[in-house]
Amino acid sequence: MTDDPLAKACAVVTAYLERSMIPDPKGAAAFVSADLKITFTGGRQFSIPAETAAFNAKRYAWVKKRPLRMDPVLDHETGDVRVYSTGHLYGAWPDGTPFDGNRYMDTFVLRDGLIVETHVWNDSAEWLLDRAGLAEAPL
């Protein structure tokens, strides 16, 4: 592995996302700190990958991420690295209906090589509102 902190951070995030999407919450936990703070869309708070896997299991029959880009930024004051991962979700809703192209934007904060914080945003809630006929405007 490289000595470049930005490349290292991207490698950690990539490995975490790969395991999270299996889902393999125990494997994903190898890349996070003991005091991990996870915020999902809507302000839902979690502290371990197993909690997010359980949440996703209720919302989707299955879901995967298709990353389009990853942008790391070093905070020179703290040494933390923020990694912005953007792309699309694809999978199936609980009733088996497939979906693709659901935008996502995740922000990861890494310290000492581990993920200490992550914020997860995606269009799933809007898509679910649309499916239920409750969208305020067409998607």
C-alpha positions as CSV (number, residue, x, y, z in Angstrom):
1,M,0.0,0.0,0.0
2,T,1.1,3.5,-0.7
3,D,2.3,6.1,1.9
4,D,-0.1,8.7,0.3
5,P,-2.8,9.3,3.0
6,L,-5.4,10.2,0.4
7,A,-4.9,7.0,-1.5
8,K,-4.9,5.0,1.7
9,A,-8.2,6.6,2.8
10,C,-9.8,5.8,-0.6
11,A,-8.6,2.2,-0.3
12,V,-10.2,1.9,3.2
13,V,-13.5,3.4,2.0
14,T,-13.5,1.2,-1.1
15,A,-13.0,-1.9,1.1
16,Y,-15.6,-0.8,3.6
17,L,-18.2,-0.2,0.9
18,E,-17.4,-3.5,-0.8
19,R,-18.0,-5.4,2.5
20,S,-21.1,-3.2,3.4
21,M,-22.7,-4.1,0.1
22,I,-22.3,-7.9,0.4
23,P,-23.6,-7.3,3.2
24,D,-20.8,-8.3,5.5
25,P,-21.1,-6.0,8.5
26,K,-18.4,-7.9,10.5
27,G,-16.0,-7.5,7.6
28,A,-17.0,-3.8,7.2
29,A,-16.3,-3.3,11.0
30,A,-12.6,-3.9,10.4
31,F,-12.4,-0.5,8.7
32,V,-14.1,1.6,11.4
33,S,-13.2,3.0,14.7
34,A,-14.8,1.9,18.0
35,D,-16.5,5.4,18.3
36,L,-17.9,5.4,14.8
37,K,-20.8,7.8,14.1
38,I,-23.0,7.0,11.1
39,T,-25.8,9.4,9.9
40,F,-28.2,8.1,7.3
41,T,-30.6,10.1,5.2
42,G,-33.3,11.6,7.4
43,G,-30.9,12.0,10.3
44,R,-31.0,8.3,11.4
45,Q,-28.1,7.6,13.7
46,F,-26.1,4.3,13.9
47,S,-22.8,3.3,15.5
48,I,-21.9,0.0,13.9
49,P,-22.1,-1.5,10.4
50,A,-24.5,-4.2,11.6
51,E,-27.1,-1.5,12.4
52,T,-27.0,-0.1,8.8
53,A,-27.2,-3.6,7.3
54,A,-30.3,-4.2,9.4
55,F,-31.8,-0.9,8.3
56,N,-31.1,-1.6,4.6
57,A,-32.6,-5.1,4.9
58,K,-35.9,-3.5,5.8
59,R,-35.8,-0.9,3.1
60,Y,-34.5,-3.1,0.2
61,A,-34.7,-6.7,-0.9
62,W,-31.1,-6.1,-1.8
63,V,-29.0,-3.0,-2.6
64,K,-25.5,-2.3,-4.1
65,K,-23.6,0.9,-4.8
66,R,-22.0,1.7,-8.1
67,P,-19.4,4.4,-7.2
68,L,-18.7,6.9,-10.0
69,R,-16.1,8.9,-8.2
70,M,-14.2,9.2,-5.0
71,D,-12.7,12.5,-3.9
72,P,-10.4,12.6,-0.9
73,V,-9.4,15.8,0.9
74,L,-6.8,16.1,3.7
75,D,-7.6,18.4,6.6
76,H,-4.1,19.8,7.3
77,E,-5.0,21.0,10.8
78,T,-6.3,17.7,12.1
79,G,-4.7,15.2,9.8
80,D,-8.2,13.7,9.1
81,V,-9.1,12.7,5.6
82,R,-12.6,13.3,4.2
83,V,-13.6,11.1,1.3
84,Y,-16.6,12.0,-0.8
85,S,-18.0,9.0,-2.7
86,T,-20.7,9.6,-5.3
87,G,-22.6,7.2,-7.6
88,H,-25.8,5.3,-7.9
89,L,-27.6,2.6,-5.9
90,Y,-29.2,-0.3,-7.7
91,G,-31.1,-3.3,-6.4
92,A,-34.6,-4.3,-5.6
93,W,-37.4,-2.9,-3.4
94,P,-38.9,-5.3,-0.8
95,D,-41.5,-6.4,-3.3
96,G,-38.8,-7.4,-5.8
97,T,-39.2,-4.5,-8.2
98,P,-35.7,-3.6,-9.5
99,F,-34.3,-0.1,-9.5
100,D,-31.2,1.6,-10.8
101,G,-29.8,5.1,-11.0
102,N,-30.7,6.1,-7.5
103,R,-28.2,8.8,-6.7
104,Y,-26.0,8.6,-3.5
105,M,-23.4,10.8,-1.9
106,D,-21.5,9.5,1.1
107,T,-19.0,11.5,3.2
108,F,-16.4,9.6,5.2
109,V,-14.1,11.0,7.8
110,L,-10.9,8.9,8.5
111,R,-8.5,9.3,11.3
112,D,-5.5,7.1,11.9
113,G,-6.5,4.9,8.9
114,L,-10.0,4.1,10.2
115,I,-13.5,5.5,9.4
116,V,-14.7,7.6,12.4
117,E,-17.7,9.2,10.8
118,T,-19.9,8.8,7.8
119,H,-22.9,10.6,6.3
120,V,-25.1,8.8,3.8
121,W,-27.5,10.6,1.4
122,N,-29.5,9.0,-1.4
123,D,-32.7,9.4,-3.3
124,S,-34.4,6.3,-1.9
125,A,-37.0,8.2,0.2
126,E,-38.0,10.3,-2.8
127,W,-38.3,7.2,-5.0
128,L,-40.4,5.5,-2.4
129,L,-42.7,8.6,-2.2
130,D,-43.0,8.5,-5.9
131,R,-43.9,4.8,-5.9
132,A,-46.6,5.5,-3.3
133,G,-48.0,8.4,-5.4
134,L,-47.0,11.0,-2.8
135,A,-44.3,12.8,-4.7
136,E,-44.8,16.6,-4.9
137,A,-43.3,16.7,-8.4
138,P,-42.2,14.2,-11.0
139,L,-38.8,12.7,-10.6
